[in-house]
Amino acid sequence: MTEVEKPALLVVDDDPLVIASLGQWLEISGFAVVTAMSVEAALGALEARTFDAVLTDMRMPGRDGLALLHALRQSHPAMPIVMLTGHGDVPLAVEVLKAGAFDFLTKPHDPDRLVATLRNATRQSRLIRRVAALETGADGLAARLIGASPTMQRLQAHIRALLDLKLDVLLLGETGTGKEVVARVLHDFGPRRGKPFVPINCAAVPAEMIESELFGHEAGAFTGAQTTRIGKFEFASGGTLFLDEIESMPVAAQSKLLRVLQERVIERIGSNRSIPVDLRIISATKVDLRVASDAGAFRADLYFRLAGDEVTLPPLRDRGEDILLLFTRFAAVASHAAGRAPGDLPPEAVEALLAYPWPGNVRELRSVAERFGMGLGLRLGTTVVEAAAIPSGALAEMVDAYERRLIIAALKTEKGSIAGALERLGLPRRTLNEKMRRHGIERADYGG
């Protein structure tokens, strides 16, 4: 890991021995560490450079860690802050967490748990900053096709390669994966930008009206056709026509569409005059058109004409941490519109978001995130995800119970894969094995 790649961490403590030992351990663990011995020095360091998270002692002379937390909530509202103290108790933990701390740990700290907590904190911070960079950065395509997962990086590269080509495109993907978003990107960043982008949902047009809708008609062409009407193909000439749910197009209309694709001319219903059209056709479907053509529901020759190139959009469940990236963006926009401060996601909610199958894909995620951003909680399907209530009892018991929940959630998400859980929790294998034995957790119970 290079210095540039290391998560940047500000460590604040008034004890020089603690500063030295913590700094050394965290450097070894892969962080780039800057230290400060007072709240004033910490605020100065935060003005001078960007950090991914802050680890601060609670009890310090003068302004303490809670004062630093309150100051950062004003100046750096998205900054994750982990509190560390040897004088912790339950009321103080509640106060700190309510004030917006990312987590609360006690001295003497468990080094592995500290590192895991800070890795989670810095991961969240970088996701938030990545969203902000996409919103304000020069790369507009990446801002529209948001995602840092390898799957989305490949999709972005594929779309870039298609922008300037005179090629019709077929988009394949489940409902809600963003097919119209991709179609608009192909239009807006290609040579036809500034010309019409005309979408039509083939499933929403009655079968008896589809030809008139696509090709137009002359006055008197049929009962009720009192005036000449320009169809979508003619209207989109010079730009892009987006045919969504192309699998729903009636077979009779498919024959006429095939001729348009071959000749680039249309004839209005009731006319013998050929009208040339210059446009790119982007089609979208949620079914495999090759299978549909084998079943006689879709013309095979039309499929090959539509698919000058075929682009498959990944389902959200296969996009890893893009889920959190998108959720953060949608929730932040909704919070801003509602005049609210963005809410923090508790660890239980993060694990639930990553484990949920997202049958409605990005469209469903957006709805869930906007609801959360407006302060209405987190609802996944029919389940309302609540932050775990702080139990009564000793803080050590609370930490143990919380740690057990996180390990179980990671194993559930990774279907019992130890390697996946290690990556998700940021733990060495030996440490995870020891914690699983201590908490009585068996991998086999979760699919391993």
C-alpha positions as CSV (number, residue, x, y, z in Angstrom):
1,M,0.0,0.0,0.0
2,T,1.5,3.4,-1.0
3,E,1.4,6.5,1.1
4,V,-1.2,8.0,-1.2
5,E,-3.4,5.0,-0.8
6,K,-3.2,4.9,3.0
7,P,-6.2,6.2,4.9
8,A,-5.3,9.5,6.5
9,L,-5.9,9.5,10.3
10,L,-5.6,12.3,12.9
11,V,-4.9,11.0,16.4
12,V,-5.5,13.4,19.3
13,D,-4.3,12.7,22.9
14,D,-2.5,14.8,25.5
15,D,-0.3,11.9,26.6
16,P,2.9,11.7,24.6
17,L,3.4,8.0,25.4
18,V,-0.1,7.2,24.2
19,I,0.4,9.3,21.0
20,A,3.7,7.5,20.3
21,S,2.4,3.9,20.8
22,L,-0.9,4.5,19.0
23,G,0.8,6.2,16.1
24,Q,3.3,3.4,15.7
25,W,0.6,0.7,15.8
26,L,-1.7,2.5,13.4
27,E,1.2,3.2,10.9
28,I,2.0,-0.6,11.0
29,S,-1.7,-1.3,10.4
30,G,-1.7,0.7,7.2
31,F,-2.8,4.2,8.2
32,A,-1.0,7.5,7.4
33,V,-1.0,9.1,10.9
34,V,-0.8,12.7,12.0
35,T,-0.9,13.5,15.7
36,A,-2.1,16.4,17.8
37,M,-1.9,16.9,21.6
38,S,-4.8,19.4,22.1
39,V,-8.1,20.3,20.5
40,E,-6.6,23.5,19.2
41,A,-3.8,21.6,17.5
42,A,-6.2,19.1,16.0
43,L,-8.4,21.9,14.5
44,G,-5.3,23.5,13.0
45,A,-4.3,20.1,11.5
46,L,-7.8,19.7,10.0
47,E,-7.6,23.1,8.4
48,A,-4.2,22.3,6.8
49,R,-5.1,18.9,5.2
50,T,-7.8,16.4,4.5
51,F,-8.2,13.4,6.8
52,D,-10.4,10.3,6.5
53,A,-11.1,10.0,10.2
54,V,-10.2,11.3,13.7
55,L,-9.3,9.2,16.7
56,T,-9.5,11.3,19.9
57,D,-9.1,10.9,23.6
58,M,-12.0,12.0,25.7
59,R,-10.3,13.4,28.8
60,M,-7.8,16.2,28.0
61,P,-6.9,19.5,29.8
62,G,-8.9,22.5,28.6
63,R,-11.2,21.6,25.7
64,D,-11.9,17.8,25.8
65,G,-12.8,15.2,23.1
66,L,-16.5,16.0,23.4
67,A,-15.7,19.7,22.6
68,L,-13.7,18.6,19.6
69,L,-16.6,16.4,18.5
70,H,-19.0,19.4,18.7
71,A,-16.6,21.6,16.8
72,L,-16.1,19.1,14.0
73,R,-19.9,18.5,13.6
74,Q,-20.0,22.2,12.6
75,S,-16.8,22.5,10.5
76,H,-16.5,18.9,9.1
77,P,-20.0,17.4,9.4
78,A,-19.1,14.2,7.4
79,M,-15.9,13.5,9.3
80,P,-16.1,10.1,11.2
81,I,-14.9,10.6,14.8
82,V,-13.9,7.7,17.0
83,M,-13.7,8.4,20.8
84,L,-11.2,6.7,23.1
85,T,-11.1,7.0,26.8
86,G,-10.2,5.2,30.0
87,H,-13.1,6.7,31.9
88,G,-16.0,5.5,29.8
89,D,-19.4,4.6,31.2
90,V,-22.8,4.0,29.6
91,P,-24.2,7.6,30.1
92,L,-21.1,9.1,28.5
93,A,-21.2,6.6,25.6
94,V,-24.9,7.5,25.0
95,E,-24.0,11.3,25.0
96,V,-21.1,10.8,22.6
97,L,-23.0,8.6,20.2
98,K,-26.0,11.0,20.2
99,A,-23.6,13.9,19.5
100,G,-22.5,12.1,16.3
101,A,-19.5,10.0,17.1
102,F,-18.8,7.1,14.7
103,D,-17.9,4.8,17.6
104,F,-16.8,4.8,21.3
105,L,-14.0,2.6,22.6
106,T,-12.4,2.2,26.0
107,K,-8.8,2.0,27.3
108,P,-7.1,-0.4,27.4
109,H,-8.3,-0.9,23.8
110,D,-8.3,-4.1,21.8
111,P,-5.8,-3.2,19.0
112,D,-7.6,-5.4,16.4
113,R,-11.0,-3.9,17.2
114,L,-9.6,-0.4,17.1
115,V,-8.1,-1.0,13.6
116,A,-11.3,-2.6,12.4
117,T,-13.3,0.4,13.6
118,L,-11.0,2.9,12.0
119,R,-11.0,1.0,8.7
120,N,-14.8,1.1,8.7
121,A,-14.7,4.8,9.6
122,T,-12.2,5.7,6.8
123,R,-14.1,3.6,4.3
124,Q,-17.3,5.6,5.0
125,S,-15.5,8.9,4.8
126,R,-13.9,8.1,1.4
127,L,-17.3,7.0,0.1
128,I,-18.8,10.4,1.0
129,R,-15.9,12.3,-0.5
130,R,-16.1,10.2,-3.7
131,V,-19.8,11.1,-4.0
132,A,-18.9,14.8,-3.6
133,A,-16.1,14.5,-6.2
134,L,-18.5,12.9,-8.7
135,E,-21.0,15.6,-8.1
136,T,-18.6,18.5,-8.7
137,G,-15.8,16.9,-10.8
138,A,-15.1,17.3,-14.5
139,D,-15.9,13.7,-15.4
140,G,-19.6,14.1,-16.1
141,L,-20.0,10.6,-17.4
142,A,-18.8,9.1,-14.1
143,A,-21.1,11.5,-12.3
144,R,-24.0,10.0,-14.2
145,L,-23.0,6.4,-14.1
146,I,-22.0,6.3,-10.4
147,G,-19.9,3.4,-9.2
148,A,-16.4,2.4,-8.1
149,S,-16.9,-1.4,-8.3
150,P,-15.0,-3.3,-11.0
151,T,-18.3,-4.1,-12.6
152,M,-19.2,-0.4,-13.0
153,Q,-15.7,0.6,-14.0
154,R,-16.0,-1.9,-16.9
155,L,-19.4,-0.6,-17.8
156,Q,-18.2,3.0,-17.9
157,A,-15.3,2.0,-20.1
158,H,-17.7,0.1,-22.5
159,I,-20.0,3.2,-22.7
160,R,-17.0,5.5,-23.4
161,A,-16.0,3.2,-26.3
162,L,-19.5,3.5,-27.8
163,L,-20.0,7.3,-27.6
164,D,-18.6,8.3,-31.0
165,L,-19.5,5.2,-32.9
166,K,-22.4,5.2,-35.5
167,L,-23.8,2.1,-34.0
168,D,-27.2,1.1,-32.6
169,V,-27.1,-0.3,-29.1
170,L,-29.2,-2.9,-27.2
171,L,-29.2,-2.5,-23.4
172,L,-30.0,-5.6,-21.4
173,G,-30.7,-5.5,-17.6
174,E,-33.2,-6.2,-14.9
175,T,-35.9,-3.7,-14.0
176,G,-34.4,-0.7,-12.2
177,T,-30.8,-1.1,-13.3
178,G,-30.7,2.2,-15.0
179,K,-31.2,1.4,-18.7
180,E,-32.6,4.8,-19.5
181,V,-29.8,6.5,-17.6
182,V,-27.3,4.7,-19.8
183,A,-29.2,5.6,-22.9
184,R,-29.2,9.3,-22.0
185,V,-25.5,9.1,-21.3
186,L,-24.8,7.7,-24.7
187,H,-26.8,10.5,-26.2
188,D,-25.6,13.4,-24.0
189,F,-21.9,12.6,-24.3
190,G,-21.9,11.6,-28.0
191,P,-21.9,13.6,-31.2
192,R,-25.7,13.8,-31.2
193,R,-25.9,15.8,-28.0
194,G,-28.0,19.0,-28.5
195,K,-30.3,17.1,-30.8
196,P,-33.5,15.4,-29.6
197,F,-33.5,12.4,-27.2
198,V,-36.9,10.8,-27.7
199,P,-37.9,8.0,-25.3
200,I,-40.8,5.7,-25.9
201,N,-42.0,2.8,-23.7
202,C,-43.2,0.1,-26.1
203,A,-45.1,-1.7,-23.3
204,A,-47.1,1.5,-22.5
205,V,-48.5,2.1,-26.1
206,P,-51.6,0.1,-27.1
207,A,-50.8,-2.4,-29.9
208,E,-53.2,-0.7,-32.3
209,M,-51.4,2.6,-31.8
210,I,-47.8,1.6,-31.9
211,E,-47.2,2.1,-35.6
212,S,-48.8,5.6,-35.5
213,E,-46.8,6.4,-32.5
214,L,-43.5,5.4,-34.2
215,F,-44.0,6.4,-37.8
216,G,-46.8,9.0,-37.7
217,H,-49.9,9.2,-39.9
218,E,-51.5,11.4,-42.5
219,A,-54.8,13.2,-42.0
220,G,-57.6,10.7,-42.8
221,A,-55.4,7.7,-42.7
222,F,-57.9,6.0,-40.3
223,T,-60.9,6.9,-38.3
224,G,-60.1,9.7,-35.9
225,A,-56.9,10.8,-37.7
226,Q,-58.1,14.3,-38.4
227,T,-54.7,15.9,-38.8
228,T,-51.2,14.8,-39.9
229,R,-49.1,13.6,-37.0
230,I,-45.3,13.3,-37.0
231,G,-44.1,10.0,-35.4
232,K,-41.3,9.5,-32.9
233,F,-38.8,8.4,-35.6
234,E,-39.3,11.5,-37.6
235,F,-39.3,13.8,-34.5
236,A,-36.0,12.2,-33.3
237,S,-34.2,12.6,-36.6
238,G,-30.7,14.0,-36.0
239,G,-30.7,12.7,-32.4
240,T,-31.5,9.5,-30.6
241,L,-34.6,7.3,-30.3
242,F,-34.8,5.2,-27.1
243,L,-37.1,2.1,-27.4
244,D,-37.6,0.9,-23.9
245,E,-39.1,-2.6,-23.2
246,I,-38.6,-3.5,-26.9
247,E,-39.6,-7.0,-26.2
248,S,-43.2,-5.8,-25.9
249,M,-43.4,-4.5,-29.5
250,P,-46.1,-6.3,-31.5
251,V,-44.7,-8.7,-34.2
252,A,-46.4,-6.7,-37.0
253,A,-44.7,-3.5,-35.9
254,Q,-41.4,-5.4,-35.6
255,S,-41.4,-6.0,-39.4
256,K,-41.7,-2.2,-40.1
257,L,-39.1,-1.4,-37.5
258,L,-36.7,-3.8,-39.3
259,R,-37.1,-1.9,-42.5
260,V,-36.4,1.4,-40.8
261,L,-33.2,0.0,-39.3
262,Q,-32.1,-1.3,-42.8
263,E,-33.1,1.6,-45.0
264,R,-33.2,4.6,-42.5
265,V,-36.5,5.8,-44.1
266,I,-40.0,5.8,-42.7
267,E,-43.5,6.1,-44.2
268,R,-46.3,7.7,-42.3
269,I,-49.5,5.6,-42.2
270,G,-51.6,6.6,-45.2
271,S,-48.7,7.9,-47.2
272,N,-46.5,6.5,-50.0
273,R,-43.8,9.0,-49.5
274,S,-40.5,7.8,-48.0
275,I,-39.0,10.2,-45.4
276,P,-35.3,9.7,-44.6
277,V,-34.3,9.7,-40.9
278,D,-30.9,10.1,-39.4
279,L,-30.8,8.8,-35.9
280,R,-29.3,6.4,-33.4
281,I,-31.6,3.8,-32.0
282,I,-31.0,2.6,-28.5
283,S,-33.2,-0.3,-27.4
284,A,-33.6,-1.8,-23.9
285,T,-35.0,-5.0,-22.7
286,K,-35.2,-7.0,-19.5
287,V,-35.5,-10.4,-21.3
288,D,-33.0,-12.3,-23.4
289,L,-34.2,-11.5,-27.0
290,R,-32.4,-14.6,-28.4
291,V,-34.6,-16.8,-26.2
292,A,-37.7,-14.7,-27.2
293,S,-36.8,-15.2,-30.9
294,D,-36.5,-18.9,-30.4
295,A,-40.0,-18.9,-28.9
296,G,-41.4,-17.0,-31.8
297,A,-42.1,-13.9,-29.7
298,F,-39.4,-11.7,-31.3
299,R,-37.9,-11.6,-34.8
300,A,-34.4,-12.9,-34.8
301,D,-33.4,-10.7,-37.7
302,L,-34.6,-7.6,-35.8
303,Y,-32.6,-8.6,-32.7
304,F,-29.4,-8.8,-34.8
305,R,-30.2,-5.4,-36.3
306,L,-30.9,-3.8,-32.9
307,A,-27.8,-5.2,-31.3
308,G,-25.1,-3.4,-33.2
309,D,-23.5,-3.7,-29.8
310,E,-25.1,-5.2,-26.6
311,V,-24.5,-3.8,-23.2
312,T,-25.5,-5.7,-20.1
313,L,-26.2,-3.6,-17.0
314,P,-25.3,-5.4,-13.7
315,P,-27.9,-5.9,-11.0
316,L,-27.3,-3.8,-7.8
317,R,-26.7,-6.9,-5.7
318,D,-23.5,-7.6,-7.7
319,R,-22.1,-4.1,-7.3
320,G,-20.6,-4.4,-3.8
321,E,-19.9,-1.1,-2.1
322,D,-21.5,0.9,-4.9
323,I,-24.6,0.2,-2.8
324,L,-23.3,2.5,0.0
325,L,-22.0,5.0,-2.6
326,L,-25.4,5.4,-4.2
327,F,-27.2,5.3,-0.9
328,T,-25.1,8.1,0.5
329,R,-25.6,10.3,-2.6
330,F,-29.4,9.8,-2.8
331,A,-29.9,10.3,0.9
332,A,-27.7,13.4,1.0
333,V,-29.8,15.0,-1.9
334,A,-33.0,14.1,-0.1
335,S,-31.7,15.5,3.2
336,H,-30.7,18.8,1.5
337,A,-34.1,19.1,-0.2
338,A,-35.8,18.5,3.2
339,G,-33.6,21.0,5.0
340,R,-32.1,18.3,7.2
341,A,-28.6,17.3,8.2
342,P,-27.6,14.0,6.7
343,G,-28.1,11.1,9.1
344,D,-25.4,8.6,10.0
345,L,-25.9,5.0,9.2
346,P,-25.4,2.7,12.2
347,P,-23.3,-0.4,11.5
348,E,-26.4,-2.6,11.6
349,A,-27.9,-0.6,8.8
350,V,-24.8,-0.8,6.7
351,E,-24.7,-4.6,7.0
352,A,-28.4,-4.7,6.2
353,L,-27.9,-2.6,3.0
354,L,-25.1,-4.8,1.8
355,A,-27.0,-8.1,2.5
356,Y,-30.3,-7.0,1.0
357,P,-30.9,-8.6,-2.5
358,W,-32.4,-5.4,-4.0
359,P,-35.0,-6.9,-6.3
360,G,-35.9,-3.4,-7.6
361,N,-32.2,-2.5,-8.1
362,V,-31.1,1.2,-8.2
363,R,-34.7,2.4,-8.5
364,E,-35.5,0.7,-5.2
365,L,-32.3,1.9,-3.5
366,R,-33.1,5.4,-4.5
367,S,-36.5,5.2,-2.9
368,V,-35.1,3.7,0.3
369,A,-32.3,6.3,0.5
370,E,-34.6,9.2,-0.1
371,R,-36.9,8.0,2.7
372,F,-33.9,7.7,5.0
373,G,-32.6,11.1,4.0
374,M,-36.0,12.7,4.9
375,G,-35.7,11.2,8.4
376,L,-38.3,8.4,8.0
377,G,-35.9,5.6,8.9
378,L,-34.6,2.7,6.9
379,R,-37.1,0.2,5.4
380,L,-35.9,-2.7,3.3
381,G,-38.8,-4.5,1.7
382,T,-41.2,-5.1,4.5
383,T,-38.5,-4.9,7.2
384,V,-37.7,-1.7,9.2
385,V,-34.1,-1.7,10.2
386,E,-33.5,0.0,13.5
387,A,-30.2,0.9,15.1
388,A,-29.7,-1.6,18.0
389,A,-30.8,-0.1,21.3
390,I,-28.0,0.4,23.8
391,P,-28.4,-2.3,26.4
392,S,-28.0,-1.9,30.1
393,G,-25.0,-3.4,31.8
394,A,-21.3,-2.9,31.8
395,L,-19.7,-1.3,28.7
396,A,-17.5,-4.4,28.1
397,E,-20.7,-6.5,27.8
398,M,-22.1,-4.0,25.4
399,V,-19.0,-4.1,23.2
400,D,-19.0,-7.9,23.2
401,A,-22.7,-8.0,22.2
402,Y,-22.1,-5.5,19.4
403,E,-19.0,-7.3,18.2
404,R,-20.9,-10.6,18.0
405,R,-23.6,-8.9,15.9
406,L,-21.1,-7.5,13.5
407,I,-19.3,-10.8,13.0
408,I,-22.6,-12.6,12.4
409,A,-23.8,-10.0,10.0
410,A,-20.5,-10.3,8.0
411,L,-20.8,-14.1,7.8
412,K,-24.5,-13.8,6.7
413,T,-23.6,-11.3,4.0
414,E,-20.6,-13.4,2.8
415,K,-22.7,-16.7,3.0
416,G,-20.3,-18.2,5.5
417,S,-17.1,-17.2,3.6
418,I,-14.3,-16.6,6.1
419,A,-12.2,-14.8,3.4
420,G,-15.1,-12.5,2.7
421,A,-15.8,-11.8,6.4
422,L,-12.1,-11.0,6.9
423,E,-12.2,-8.5,4.1
424,R,-15.4,-7.0,5.3
425,L,-14.3,-6.7,9.0
426,G,-10.7,-5.8,8.3
427,L,-9.4,-8.5,10.7
428,P,-6.5,-11.0,10.5
429,R,-7.7,-14.6,10.2
430,R,-6.3,-15.6,13.6
431,T,-8.1,-12.7,15.4
432,L,-11.4,-13.5,13.7
433,N,-11.1,-17.2,14.6
434,E,-10.4,-16.3,18.3
435,K,-13.4,-13.9,18.4
436,M,-15.7,-16.5,16.8
437,R,-14.7,-19.1,19.4
438,R,-15.2,-16.6,22.2
439,H,-18.7,-15.7,20.9
440,G,-19.7,-19.2,20.1
441,I,-20.1,-18.5,16.4
442,E,-20.0,-21.4,13.9
443,R,-19.3,-20.7,10.3
444,A,-21.5,-23.6,9.2
445,D,-24.5,-21.9,10.6
446,Y,-24.2,-19.2,7.9
447,G,-23.6,-21.3,4.8
448,G,-19.9,-22.2,5.3
